[in-house]
Amino acid sequence: MSWHGAVHEAGFVLTQLSFLAAGVVLAARFGRSHQHGWAVACVASIIGAVSVAALGDPARLALRLVISAALELGLVSALALGSLLQRVR
């Protein structure tokens, strides 16, 4: 593996760990503030992203990681849109 590949892989691992930590923190926060829909969305996206990335044929790992990242970015986008819409009101 090249140095570039190693740095890319390390960055991916840090990104995934950060997403998992943020998802847990946000789910707890939304649960405490009685925003159960957002809490469920956070937990579902964590479970979905980890499941898609971890389970399946190793030959299709790259595709599964793209799908996992799409789930994660979907949650981040939904949270950003929700925040923007709340500010507009």
PyMOL Python script that loads the backbone (N, CA, C, O; Angstrom):
from pymol import cmd

cmd.read_pdbstr("""\
ATOM      1  N   MET A   1       0.851  -1.181   0.000  1.00  0.00           N
ATOM      2  CA  MET A   1       0.000   0.000   0.000  1.00  0.00           C
ATOM      3  C   MET A   1       0.896   1.242   0.000  1.00  0.00           C
ATOM      4  O   MET A   1       1.898   1.306   0.712  1.00  0.00           O
ATOM      5  N   SER A   2       0.515   2.210  -0.803  1.00  0.00           N
ATOM      6  CA  SER A   2       1.286   3.452  -0.878  1.00  0.00           C
ATOM      7  C   SER A   2       1.005   4.327   0.353  1.00  0.00           C
ATOM      8  O   SER A   2       0.055   4.079   1.095  1.00  0.00           O
ATOM      9  N   TRP A   3       1.831   5.336   0.557  1.00  0.00           N
ATOM     10  CA  TRP A   3       1.609   6.256   1.675  1.00  0.00           C
ATOM     11  C   TRP A   3       0.277   6.982   1.500  1.00  0.00           C
ATOM     12  O   TRP A   3      -0.428   7.252   2.473  1.00  0.00           O
ATOM     13  N   HIS A   4      -0.055   7.290   0.258  1.00  0.00           N
ATOM     14  CA  HIS A   4      -1.321   7.974  -0.010  1.00  0.00           C
ATOM     15  C   HIS A   4      -2.503   7.086   0.358  1.00  0.00           C
ATOM     16  O   HIS A   4      -3.481   7.552   0.942  1.00  0.00           O
ATOM     17  N   GLY A   5      -2.409   5.825   0.018  1.00  0.00           N
ATOM     18  CA  GLY A   5      -3.465   4.875   0.369  1.00  0.00           C
ATOM     19  C   GLY A   5      -3.593   4.708   1.869  1.00  0.00           C
ATOM     20  O   GLY A   5      -4.701   4.610   2.397  1.00  0.00           O
ATOM     21  N   ALA A   6      -2.459   4.674   2.559  1.00  0.00           N
ATOM     22  CA  ALA A   6      -2.478   4.527   4.018  1.00  0.00           C
ATOM     23  C   ALA A   6      -3.114   5.744   4.683  1.00  0.00           C
ATOM     24  O   ALA A   6      -3.895   5.596   5.623  1.00  0.00           O
ATOM     25  N   VAL A   7      -2.788   6.942   4.206  1.00  0.00           N
ATOM     26  CA  VAL A   7      -3.387   8.158   4.767  1.00  0.00           C
ATOM     27  C   VAL A   7      -4.883   8.189   4.474  1.00  0.00           C
ATOM     28  O   VAL A   7      -5.680   8.579   5.326  1.00  0.00           O
ATOM     29  N   HIS A   8      -5.254   7.784   3.280  1.00  0.00           N
ATOM     30  CA  HIS A   8      -6.676   7.747   2.912  1.00  0.00           C
ATOM     31  C   HIS A   8      -7.428   6.767   3.796  1.00  0.00           C
ATOM     32  O   HIS A   8      -8.525   7.071   4.264  1.00  0.00           O
ATOM     33  N   GLU A   9      -6.858   5.606   4.028  1.00  0.00           N
ATOM     34  CA  GLU A   9      -7.499   4.612   4.882  1.00  0.00           C
ATOM     35  C   GLU A   9      -7.616   5.095   6.326  1.00  0.00           C
ATOM     36  O   GLU A   9      -8.647   4.894   6.969  1.00  0.00           O
ATOM     37  N   ALA A  10      -6.568   5.728   6.832  1.00  0.00           N
ATOM     38  CA  ALA A  10      -6.614   6.269   8.195  1.00  0.00           C
ATOM     39  C   ALA A  10      -7.686   7.350   8.305  1.00  0.00           C
ATOM     40  O   ALA A  10      -8.417   7.406   9.294  1.00  0.00           O
ATOM     41  N   GLY A  11      -7.780   8.203   7.296  1.00  0.00           N
ATOM     42  CA  GLY A  11      -8.816   9.236   7.288  1.00  0.00           C
ATOM     43  C   GLY A  11     -10.211   8.644   7.268  1.00  0.00           C
ATOM     44  O   GLY A  11     -11.115   9.146   7.936  1.00  0.00           O
ATOM     45  N   PHE A  12     -10.387   7.582   6.508  1.00  0.00           N
ATOM     46  CA  PHE A  12     -11.692   6.922   6.452  1.00  0.00           C
ATOM     47  C   PHE A  12     -12.067   6.347   7.814  1.00  0.00           C
ATOM     48  O   PHE A  12     -13.206   6.493   8.258  1.00  0.00           O
ATOM     49  N   VAL A  13     -11.127   5.703   8.469  1.00  0.00           N
ATOM     50  CA  VAL A  13     -11.410   5.121   9.788  1.00  0.00           C
ATOM     51  C   VAL A  13     -11.771   6.223  10.782  1.00  0.00           C
ATOM     52  O   VAL A  13     -12.726   6.073  11.543  1.00  0.00           O
ATOM     53  N   LEU A  14     -11.028   7.322  10.788  1.00  0.00           N
ATOM     54  CA  LEU A  14     -11.342   8.437  11.684  1.00  0.00           C
ATOM     55  C   LEU A  14     -12.716   9.033  11.378  1.00  0.00           C
ATOM     56  O   LEU A  14     -13.459   9.388  12.293  1.00  0.00           O
ATOM     57  N   THR A  15     -13.047   9.141  10.108  1.00  0.00           N
ATOM     58  CA  THR A  15     -14.355   9.662   9.715  1.00  0.00           C
ATOM     59  C   THR A  15     -15.472   8.755  10.220  1.00  0.00           C
ATOM     60  O   THR A  15     -16.478   9.239  10.738  1.00  0.00           O
ATOM     61  N   GLN A  16     -15.303   7.455  10.073  1.00  0.00           N
ATOM     62  CA  GLN A  16     -16.329   6.515  10.509  1.00  0.00           C
ATOM     63  C   GLN A  16     -16.504   6.543  12.026  1.00  0.00           C
ATOM     64  O   GLN A  16     -17.628   6.528  12.528  1.00  0.00           O
ATOM     65  N   LEU A  17     -15.403   6.584  12.740  1.00  0.00           N
ATOM     66  CA  LEU A  17     -15.490   6.652  14.207  1.00  0.00           C
ATOM     67  C   LEU A  17     -16.146   7.959  14.652  1.00  0.00           C
ATOM     68  O   LEU A  17     -16.934   7.971  15.598  1.00  0.00           O
ATOM     69  N   SER A  18     -15.823   9.043  13.979  1.00  0.00           N
ATOM     70  CA  SER A  18     -16.432  10.336  14.307  1.00  0.00           C
ATOM     71  C   SER A  18     -17.927  10.323  14.039  1.00  0.00           C
ATOM     72  O   SER A  18     -18.703  10.851  14.835  1.00  0.00           O
ATOM     73  N   PHE A  19     -18.339   9.727  12.929  1.00  0.00           N
ATOM     74  CA  PHE A  19     -19.765   9.640  12.623  1.00  0.00           C
ATOM     75  C   PHE A  19     -20.495   8.819  13.682  1.00  0.00           C
ATOM     76  O   PHE A  19     -21.571   9.206  14.138  1.00  0.00           O
ATOM     77  N   LEU A  20     -19.919   7.703  14.069  1.00  0.00           N
ATOM     78  CA  LEU A  20     -20.556   6.866  15.091  1.00  0.00           C
ATOM     79  C   LEU A  20     -20.701   7.627  16.405  1.00  0.00           C
ATOM     80  O   LEU A  20     -21.760   7.591  17.031  1.00  0.00           O
ATOM     81  N   ALA A  21     -19.646   8.311  16.823  1.00  0.00           N
ATOM     82  CA  ALA A  21     -19.695   9.082  18.070  1.00  0.00           C
ATOM     83  C   ALA A  21     -20.734  10.204  17.972  1.00  0.00           C
ATOM     84  O   ALA A  21     -21.523  10.407  18.895  1.00  0.00           O
ATOM     85  N   ALA A  22     -20.731  10.923  16.864  1.00  0.00           N
ATOM     86  CA  ALA A  22     -21.692  12.014  16.687  1.00  0.00           C
ATOM     87  C   ALA A  22     -23.123  11.484  16.655  1.00  0.00           C
ATOM     88  O   ALA A  22     -24.030  12.102  17.212  1.00  0.00           O
ATOM     89  N   GLY A  23     -23.320  10.350  16.010  1.00  0.00           N
ATOM     90  CA  GLY A  23     -24.663   9.763  15.954  1.00  0.00           C
ATOM     91  C   GLY A  23     -25.188   9.378  17.324  1.00  0.00           C
ATOM     92  O   GLY A  23     -26.361   9.593  17.627  1.00  0.00           O
ATOM     93  N   VAL A  24     -24.327   8.812  18.151  1.00  0.00           N
ATOM     94  CA  VAL A  24     -24.732   8.432  19.512  1.00  0.00           C
ATOM     95  C   VAL A  24     -25.036   9.674  20.340  1.00  0.00           C
ATOM     96  O   VAL A  24     -26.049   9.723  21.037  1.00  0.00           O
ATOM     97  N   VAL A  25     -24.162  10.677  20.266  1.00  0.00           N
ATOM     98  CA  VAL A  25     -24.373  11.920  21.027  1.00  0.00           C
ATOM     99  C   VAL A  25     -25.668  12.601  20.578  1.00  0.00           C
ATOM    100  O   VAL A  25     -26.464  13.031  21.412  1.00  0.00           O
ATOM    101  N   LEU A  26     -25.878  12.698  19.266  1.00  0.00           N
ATOM    102  CA  LEU A  26     -27.092  13.349  18.760  1.00  0.00           C
ATOM    103  C   LEU A  26     -28.346  12.560  19.114  1.00  0.00           C
ATOM    104  O   LEU A  26     -29.369  13.151  19.458  1.00  0.00           O
ATOM    105  N   ALA A  27     -28.282  11.238  19.034  1.00  0.00           N
ATOM    106  CA  ALA A  27     -29.445  10.423  19.401  1.00  0.00           C
ATOM    107  C   ALA A  27     -29.811  10.648  20.865  1.00  0.00           C
ATOM    108  O   ALA A  27     -30.989  10.770  21.201  1.00  0.00           O
ATOM    109  N   ALA A  28     -28.806  10.701  21.734  1.00  0.00           N
ATOM    110  CA  ALA A  28     -29.069  10.950  23.153  1.00  0.00           C
ATOM    111  C   ALA A  28     -29.657  12.345  23.361  1.00  0.00           C
ATOM    112  O   ALA A  28     -30.600  12.516  24.134  1.00  0.00           O
ATOM    113  N   ARG A  29     -29.101  13.339  22.672  1.00  0.00           N
ATOM    114  CA  ARG A  29     -29.593  14.714  22.799  1.00  0.00           C
ATOM    115  C   ARG A  29     -31.038  14.828  22.320  1.00  0.00           C
ATOM    116  O   ARG A  29     -31.879  15.425  22.992  1.00  0.00           O
ATOM    117  N   PHE A  30     -31.314  14.252  21.158  1.00  0.00           N
ATOM    118  CA  PHE A  30     -32.681  14.311  20.636  1.00  0.00           C
ATOM    119  C   PHE A  30     -33.645  13.531  21.521  1.00  0.00           C
ATOM    120  O   PHE A  30     -34.800  13.924  21.682  1.00  0.00           O
ATOM    121  N   GLY A  31     -33.178  12.437  22.088  1.00  0.00           N
ATOM    122  CA  GLY A  31     -34.035  11.672  22.991  1.00  0.00           C
ATOM    123  C   GLY A  31     -34.384  12.459  24.244  1.00  0.00           C
ATOM    124  O   GLY A  31     -35.528  12.436  24.696  1.00  0.00           O
ATOM    125  N   ARG A  32     -33.393  13.163  24.812  1.00  0.00           N
ATOM    126  CA  ARG A  32     -33.640  13.977  26.006  1.00  0.00           C
ATOM    127  C   ARG A  32     -34.570  15.149  25.720  1.00  0.00           C
ATOM    128  O   ARG A  32     -35.336  15.567  26.588  1.00  0.00           O
ATOM    129  N   SER A  33     -34.501  15.678  24.502  1.00  0.00           N
ATOM    130  CA  SER A  33     -35.346  16.838  24.166  1.00  0.00           C
ATOM    131  C   SER A  33     -36.678  16.409  23.532  1.00  0.00           C
ATOM    132  O   SER A  33     -37.396  17.231  22.962  1.00  0.00           O
ATOM    133  N   HIS A  34     -36.993  15.123  23.638  1.00  0.00           N
ATOM    134  CA  HIS A  34     -38.268  14.566  23.163  1.00  0.00           C
ATOM    135  C   HIS A  34     -38.477  14.754  21.666  1.00  0.00           C
ATOM    136  O   HIS A  34     -39.614  14.885  21.211  1.00  0.00           O
ATOM    137  N   GLN A  35     -37.400  14.769  20.904  1.00  0.00           N
ATOM    138  CA  GLN A  35     -37.463  14.772  19.446  1.00  0.00           C
ATOM    139  C   GLN A  35     -37.154  13.350  18.980  1.00  0.00           C
ATOM    140  O   GLN A  35     -36.083  13.062  18.446  1.00  0.00           O
ATOM    141  N   HIS A  36     -38.127  12.480  19.201  1.00  0.00           N
ATOM    142  CA  HIS A  36     -37.895  11.050  19.011  1.00  0.00           C
ATOM    143  C   HIS A  36     -37.679  10.671  17.547  1.00  0.00           C
ATOM    144  O   HIS A  36     -36.975   9.700  17.267  1.00  0.00           O
ATOM    145  N   GLY A  37     -38.256  11.399  16.625  1.00  0.00           N
ATOM    146  CA  GLY A  37     -38.039  11.114  15.214  1.00  0.00           C
ATOM    147  C   GLY A  37     -36.579  11.263  14.821  1.00  0.00           C
ATOM    148  O   GLY A  37     -36.018  10.416  14.125  1.00  0.00           O
ATOM    149  N   TRP A  38     -35.968  12.360  15.279  1.00  0.00           N
ATOM    150  CA  TRP A  38     -34.555  12.580  14.987  1.00  0.00           C
ATOM    151  C   TRP A  38     -33.687  11.560  15.710  1.00  0.00           C
ATOM    152  O   TRP A  38     -32.685  11.103  15.160  1.00  0.00           O
ATOM    153  N   ALA A  39     -34.053  11.200  16.926  1.00  0.00           N
ATOM    154  CA  ALA A  39     -33.279  10.197  17.669  1.00  0.00           C
ATOM    155  C   ALA A  39     -33.307   8.856  16.939  1.00  0.00           C
ATOM    156  O   ALA A  39     -32.279   8.192  16.811  1.00  0.00           O
ATOM    157  N   VAL A  40     -34.477   8.466  16.466  1.00  0.00           N
ATOM    158  CA  VAL A  40     -34.611   7.214  15.715  1.00  0.00           C
ATOM    159  C   VAL A  40     -33.815   7.289  14.416  1.00  0.00           C
ATOM    160  O   VAL A  40     -33.167   6.317  14.029  1.00  0.00           O
ATOM    161  N   ALA A  41     -33.859   8.435  13.741  1.00  0.00           N
ATOM    162  CA  ALA A  41     -33.105   8.597  12.493  1.00  0.00           C
ATOM    163  C   ALA A  41     -31.607   8.440  12.736  1.00  0.00           C
ATOM    164  O   ALA A  41     -30.911   7.827  11.927  1.00  0.00           O
ATOM    165  N   CYS A  42     -31.107   8.987  13.841  1.00  0.00           N
ATOM    166  CA  CYS A  42     -29.683   8.859  14.161  1.00  0.00           C
ATOM    167  C   CYS A  42     -29.306   7.402  14.403  1.00  0.00           C
ATOM    168  O   CYS A  42     -28.316   6.912  13.861  1.00  0.00           O
ATOM    169  N   VAL A  43     -30.094   6.720  15.214  1.00  0.00           N
ATOM    170  CA  VAL A  43     -29.806   5.318  15.527  1.00  0.00           C
ATOM    171  C   VAL A  43     -29.932   4.449  14.272  1.00  0.00           C
ATOM    172  O   VAL A  43     -29.103   3.570  14.038  1.00  0.00           O
ATOM    173  N   ALA A  44     -30.963   4.696  13.472  1.00  0.00           N
ATOM    174  CA  ALA A  44     -31.157   3.906  12.255  1.00  0.00           C
ATOM    175  C   ALA A  44     -30.015   4.110  11.264  1.00  0.00           C
ATOM    176  O   ALA A  44     -29.578   3.163  10.610  1.00  0.00           O
ATOM    177  N   SER A  45     -29.535   5.341  11.157  1.00  0.00           N
ATOM    178  CA  SER A  45     -28.444   5.576  10.210  1.00  0.00           C
ATOM    179  C   SER A  45     -27.140   4.928  10.693  1.00  0.00           C
ATOM    180  O   SER A  45     -26.349   4.445   9.882  1.00  0.00           O
ATOM    181  N   ILE A  46     -26.922   4.920  11.991  1.00  0.00           N
ATOM    182  CA  ILE A  46     -25.739   4.239  12.527  1.00  0.00           C
ATOM    183  C   ILE A  46     -25.824   2.744  12.246  1.00  0.00           C
ATOM    184  O   ILE A  46     -24.877   2.147  11.734  1.00  0.00           O
ATOM    185  N   ILE A  47     -26.953   2.149  12.580  1.00  0.00           N
ATOM    186  CA  ILE A  47     -27.130   0.711  12.358  1.00  0.00           C
ATOM    187  C   ILE A  47     -27.029   0.381  10.873  1.00  0.00           C
ATOM    188  O   ILE A  47     -26.376  -0.589  10.488  1.00  0.00           O
ATOM    189  N   GLY A  48     -27.679   1.193  10.042  1.00  0.00           N
ATOM    190  CA  GLY A  48     -27.644   0.946   8.606  1.00  0.00           C
ATOM    191  C   GLY A  48     -26.246   1.076   8.026  1.00  0.00           C
ATOM    192  O   GLY A  48     -25.809   0.222   7.255  1.00  0.00           O
ATOM    193  N   ALA A  49     -25.546   2.134   8.390  1.00  0.00           N
ATOM    194  CA  ALA A  49     -24.204   2.365   7.844  1.00  0.00           C
ATOM    195  C   ALA A  49     -23.235   1.266   8.265  1.00  0.00           C
ATOM    196  O   ALA A  49     -22.455   0.772   7.451  1.00  0.00           O
ATOM    197  N   VAL A  50     -23.286   0.888   9.530  1.00  0.00           N
ATOM    198  CA  VAL A  50     -22.383  -0.159  10.015  1.00  0.00           C
ATOM    199  C   VAL A  50     -22.742  -1.500   9.396  1.00  0.00           C
ATOM    200  O   VAL A  50     -21.853  -2.262   9.014  1.00  0.00           O
ATOM    201  N   SER A  51     -24.027  -1.798   9.291  1.00  0.00           N
ATOM    202  CA  SER A  51     -24.461  -3.072   8.716  1.00  0.00           C
ATOM    203  C   SER A  51     -24.050  -3.192   7.255  1.00  0.00           C
ATOM    204  O   SER A  51     -23.520  -4.220   6.835  1.00  0.00           O
ATOM    205  N   VAL A  52     -24.296  -2.144   6.490  1.00  0.00           N
ATOM    206  CA  VAL A  52     -23.945  -2.179   5.066  1.00  0.00           C
ATOM    207  C   VAL A  52     -22.435  -2.329   4.891  1.00  0.00           C
ATOM    208  O   VAL A  52     -21.980  -3.096   4.042  1.00  0.00           O
ATOM    209  N   ALA A  53     -21.662  -1.601   5.688  1.00  0.00           N
ATOM    210  CA  ALA A  53     -20.201  -1.653   5.556  1.00  0.00           C
ATOM    211  C   ALA A  53     -19.629  -2.992   6.022  1.00  0.00           C
ATOM    212  O   ALA A  53     -18.661  -3.485   5.442  1.00  0.00           O
ATOM    213  N   ALA A  54     -20.210  -3.576   7.048  1.00  0.00           N
ATOM    214  CA  ALA A  54     -19.615  -4.760   7.669  1.00  0.00           C
ATOM    215  C   ALA A  54     -20.076  -6.084   7.071  1.00  0.00           C
ATOM    216  O   ALA A  54     -19.330  -7.063   7.094  1.00  0.00           O
ATOM    217  N   LEU A  55     -21.279  -6.128   6.544  1.00  0.00           N
ATOM    218  CA  LEU A  55     -21.842  -7.402   6.097  1.00  0.00           C
ATOM    219  C   LEU A  55     -21.822  -7.500   4.579  1.00  0.00           C
ATOM    220  O   LEU A  55     -22.080  -6.522   3.877  1.00  0.00           O
ATOM    221  N   GLY A  56     -21.516  -8.680   4.089  1.00  0.00           N
ATOM    222  CA  GLY A  56     -21.571  -8.895   2.655  1.00  0.00           C
ATOM    223  C   GLY A  56     -20.275  -9.425   2.085  1.00  0.00           C
ATOM    224  O   GLY A  56     -19.323  -9.729   2.804  1.00  0.00           O
ATOM    225  N   ASP A  57     -20.269  -9.524   0.778  1.00  0.00           N
ATOM    226  CA  ASP A  57     -19.157 -10.071   0.034  1.00  0.00           C
ATOM    227  C   ASP A  57     -17.954  -9.129   0.079  1.00  0.00           C
ATOM    228  O   ASP A  57     -18.089  -7.957  -0.272  1.00  0.00           O
ATOM    229  N   PRO A  58     -16.784  -9.608   0.502  1.00  0.00           N
ATOM    230  CA  PRO A  58     -15.596  -8.747   0.543  1.00  0.00           C
ATOM    231  C   PRO A  58     -15.228  -8.162  -0.832  1.00  0.00           C
ATOM    232  O   PRO A  58     -14.612  -7.099  -0.906  1.00  0.00           O
ATOM    233  N   ALA A  59     -15.597  -8.840  -1.900  1.00  0.00           N
ATOM    234  CA  ALA A  59     -15.282  -8.333  -3.234  1.00  0.00           C
ATOM    235  C   ALA A  59     -16.067  -7.059  -3.550  1.00  0.00           C
ATOM    236  O   ALA A  59     -15.677  -6.299  -4.437  1.00  0.00           O
ATOM    237  N   ARG A  60     -17.141  -6.826  -2.851  1.00  0.00           N
ATOM    238  CA  ARG A  60     -17.976  -5.645  -3.078  1.00  0.00           C
ATOM    239  C   ARG A  60     -17.820  -4.594  -1.973  1.00  0.00           C
ATOM    240  O   ARG A  60     -18.716  -3.779  -1.754  1.00  0.00           O
ATOM    241  N   LEU A  61     -16.691  -4.621  -1.288  1.00  0.00           N
ATOM    242  CA  LEU A  61     -16.464  -3.717  -0.167  1.00  0.00           C
ATOM    243  C   LEU A  61     -16.529  -2.248  -0.590  1.00  0.00           C
ATOM    244  O   LEU A  61     -17.135  -1.433   0.106  1.00  0.00           O
ATOM    245  N   ALA A  62     -15.921  -1.909  -1.703  1.00  0.00           N
ATOM    246  CA  ALA A  62     -15.908  -0.506  -2.143  1.00  0.00           C
ATOM    247  C   ALA A  62     -17.334   0.010  -2.357  1.00  0.00           C
ATOM    248  O   ALA A  62     -17.654   1.126  -1.950  1.00  0.00           O
ATOM    249  N   LEU A  63     -18.179  -0.784  -2.984  1.00  0.00           N
ATOM    250  CA  LEU A  63     -19.570  -0.388  -3.208  1.00  0.00           C
ATOM    251  C   LEU A  63     -20.315  -0.245  -1.887  1.00  0.00           C
ATOM    252  O   LEU A  63     -21.084   0.699  -1.703  1.00  0.00           O
ATOM    253  N   ARG A  64     -20.089  -1.176  -0.971  1.00  0.00           N
ATOM    254  CA  ARG A  64     -20.758  -1.105   0.329  1.00  0.00           C
ATOM    255  C   ARG A  64     -20.317   0.131   1.108  1.00  0.00           C
ATOM    256  O   ARG A  64     -21.128   0.741   1.805  1.00  0.00           O
ATOM    257  N   LEU A  65     -19.049   0.504   0.998  1.00  0.00           N
ATOM    258  CA  LEU A  65     -18.562   1.691   1.704  1.00  0.00           C
ATOM    259  C   LEU A  65     -19.163   2.962   1.118  1.00  0.00           C
ATOM    260  O   LEU A  65     -19.425   3.917   1.850  1.00  0.00           O
ATOM    261  N   VAL A  66     -19.382   2.985  -0.183  1.00  0.00           N
ATOM    262  CA  VAL A  66     -20.040   4.142  -0.808  1.00  0.00           C
ATOM    263  C   VAL A  66     -21.480   4.245  -0.318  1.00  0.00           C
ATOM    264  O   VAL A  66     -21.946   5.341  -0.004  1.00  0.00           O
ATOM    265  N   ILE A  67     -22.182   3.136  -0.249  1.00  0.00           N
ATOM    266  CA  ILE A  67     -23.566   3.136   0.243  1.00  0.00           C
ATOM    267  C   ILE A  67     -23.608   3.555   1.711  1.00  0.00           C
ATOM    268  O   ILE A  67     -24.485   4.318   2.116  1.00  0.00           O
ATOM    269  N   SER A  68     -22.665   3.059   2.504  1.00  0.00           N
ATOM    270  CA  SER A  68     -22.587   3.430   3.915  1.00  0.00           C
ATOM    271  C   SER A  68     -22.368   4.932   4.064  1.00  0.00           C
ATOM    272  O   SER A  68     -23.024   5.583   4.877  1.00  0.00           O
ATOM    273  N   ALA A  69     -21.447   5.478   3.280  1.00  0.00           N
ATOM    274  CA  ALA A  69     -21.181   6.921   3.329  1.00  0.00           C
ATOM    275  C   ALA A  69     -22.406   7.715   2.881  1.00  0.00           C
ATOM    276  O   ALA A  69     -22.674   8.793   3.413  1.00  0.00           O
ATOM    277  N   ALA A  70     -23.147   7.193   1.912  1.00  0.00           N
ATOM    278  CA  ALA A  70     -24.371   7.875   1.454  1.00  0.00           C
ATOM    279  C   ALA A  70     -25.410   7.924   2.570  1.00  0.00           C
ATOM    280  O   ALA A  70     -26.095   8.934   2.729  1.00  0.00           O
ATOM    281  N   LEU A  71     -25.536   6.859   3.336  1.00  0.00           N
ATOM    282  CA  LEU A  71     -26.459   6.867   4.480  1.00  0.00           C
ATOM    283  C   LEU A  71     -26.028   7.913   5.506  1.00  0.00           C
ATOM    284  O   LEU A  71     -26.856   8.653   6.038  1.00  0.00           O
ATOM    285  N   GLU A  72     -24.753   7.964   5.772  1.00  0.00           N
ATOM    286  CA  GLU A  72     -24.234   8.929   6.750  1.00  0.00           C
ATOM    287  C   GLU A  72     -24.450  10.364   6.272  1.00  0.00           C
ATOM    288  O   GLU A  72     -24.910  11.211   7.037  1.00  0.00           O
ATOM    289  N   LEU A  73     -24.124  10.633   5.026  1.00  0.00           N
ATOM    290  CA  LEU A  73     -24.304  11.983   4.495  1.00  0.00           C
ATOM    291  C   LEU A  73     -25.782  12.343   4.378  1.00  0.00           C
ATOM    292  O   LEU A  73     -26.151  13.513   4.485  1.00  0.00           O
ATOM    293  N   GLY A  74     -26.616  11.348   4.161  1.00  0.00           N
ATOM    294  CA  GLY A  74     -28.059  11.599   4.151  1.00  0.00           C
ATOM    295  C   GLY A  74     -28.544  12.102   5.500  1.00  0.00           C
ATOM    296  O   GLY A  74     -29.343  13.036   5.564  1.00  0.00           O
ATOM    297  N   LEU A  75     -28.071  11.493   6.574  1.00  0.00           N
ATOM    298  CA  LEU A  75     -28.456  11.961   7.911  1.00  0.00           C
ATOM    299  C   LEU A  75     -27.933  13.362   8.164  1.00  0.00           C
ATOM    300  O   LEU A  75     -28.666  14.217   8.663  1.00  0.00           O
ATOM    301  N   VAL A  76     -26.677  13.608   7.828  1.00  0.00           N
ATOM    302  CA  VAL A  76     -26.095  14.936   8.042  1.00  0.00           C
ATOM    303  C   VAL A  76     -26.867  15.985   7.242  1.00  0.00           C
ATOM    304  O   VAL A  76     -27.136  17.075   7.747  1.00  0.00           O
ATOM    305  N   SER A  77     -27.221  15.664   6.013  1.00  0.00           N
ATOM    306  CA  SER A  77     -27.988  16.595   5.181  1.00  0.00           C
ATOM    307  C   SER A  77     -29.366  16.858   5.770  1.00  0.00           C
ATOM    308  O   SER A  77     -29.820  18.002   5.802  1.00  0.00           O
ATOM    309  N   ALA A  78     -30.036  15.804   6.236  1.00  0.00           N
ATOM    310  CA  ALA A  78     -31.357  15.967   6.837  1.00  0.00           C
ATOM    311  C   ALA A  78     -31.285  16.824   8.102  1.00  0.00           C
ATOM    312  O   ALA A  78     -32.148  17.672   8.329  1.00  0.00           O
ATOM    313  N   LEU A  79     -30.265  16.605   8.917  1.00  0.00           N
ATOM    314  CA  LEU A  79     -30.106  17.412  10.127  1.00  0.00           C
ATOM    315  C   LEU A  79     -29.839  18.875   9.786  1.00  0.00           C
ATOM    316  O   LEU A  79     -30.378  19.773  10.432  1.00  0.00           O
ATOM    317  N   ALA A  80     -29.015  19.114   8.782  1.00  0.00           N
ATOM    318  CA  ALA A  80     -28.728  20.496   8.372  1.00  0.00           C
ATOM    319  C   ALA A  80     -29.982  21.167   7.835  1.00  0.00           C
ATOM    320  O   ALA A  80     -30.259  22.318   8.171  1.00  0.00           O
ATOM    321  N   LEU A  81     -30.741  20.466   7.008  1.00  0.00           N
ATOM    322  CA  LEU A  81     -31.980  21.025   6.466  1.00  0.00           C
ATOM    323  C   LEU A  81     -32.986  21.289   7.581  1.00  0.00           C
ATOM    324  O   LEU A  81     -33.644  22.329   7.589  1.00  0.00           O
ATOM    325  N   GLY A  82     -33.107  20.363   8.513  1.00  0.00           N
ATOM    326  CA  GLY A  82     -34.006  20.572   9.650  1.00  0.00           C
ATOM    327  C   GLY A  82     -33.627  21.778  10.470  1.00  0.00           C
ATOM    328  O   GLY A  82     -34.495  22.533  10.909  1.00  0.00           O
ATOM    329  N   SER A  83     -32.350  21.968  10.680  1.00  0.00           N
ATOM    330  CA  SER A  83     -31.869  23.126  11.424  1.00  0.00           C
ATOM    331  C   SER A  83     -32.167  24.425  10.670  1.00  0.00           C
ATOM    332  O   SER A  83     -32.603  25.407  11.271  1.00  0.00           O
ATOM    333  N   LEU A  84     -31.937  24.432   9.381  1.00  0.00           N
ATOM    334  CA  LEU A  84     -32.219  25.624   8.574  1.00  0.00           C
ATOM    335  C   LEU A  84     -33.709  25.961   8.576  1.00  0.00           C
ATOM    336  O   LEU A  84     -34.090  27.123   8.720  1.00  0.00           O
ATOM    337  N   LEU A  85     -34.538  24.947   8.418  1.00  0.00           N
ATOM    338  CA  LEU A  85     -35.980  25.180   8.408  1.00  0.00           C
ATOM    339  C   LEU A  85     -36.477  25.672   9.766  1.00  0.00           C
ATOM    340  O   LEU A  85     -37.403  26.480   9.833  1.00  0.00           O
ATOM    341  N   GLN A  86     -35.870  25.192  10.834  1.00  0.00           N
ATOM    342  CA  GLN A  86     -36.261  25.638  12.172  1.00  0.00           C
ATOM    343  C   GLN A  86     -35.891  27.102  12.390  1.00  0.00           C
ATOM    344  O   GLN A  86     -36.621  27.831  13.062  1.00  0.00           O
ATOM    345  N   ARG A  87     -34.778  27.533  11.836  1.00  0.00           N
ATOM    346  CA  ARG A  87     -34.360  28.930  11.968  1.00  0.00           C
ATOM    347  C   ARG A  87     -35.254  29.871  11.160  1.00  0.00           C
ATOM    348  O   ARG A  87     -35.456  31.024  11.542  1.00  0.00           O
ATOM    349  N   VAL A  88     -35.782  29.378  10.052  1.00  0.00           N
ATOM    350  CA  VAL A  88     -36.616  30.216   9.195  1.00  0.00           C
ATOM    351  C   VAL A  88     -37.955  30.524   9.872  1.00  0.00           C
ATOM    352  O   VAL A  88     -38.534  31.593   9.679  1.00  0.00           O
ATOM    353  N   ARG A  89     -38.428  29.571  10.664  1.00  0.00           N
ATOM    354  CA  ARG A  89     -39.735  29.737  11.323  1.00  0.00           C
ATOM    355  C   ARG A  89     -39.718  30.818  12.313  1.00  0.00           C
ATOM    356  O   ARG A  89     -40.735  31.086  12.953  1.00  0.00           O
TER     357      ARG A  89
END
""", "prot")
cmd.dss("prot")
cmd.show_as("cartoon", "prot")
cmd.util.cbc("prot")
cmd.orient("prot")
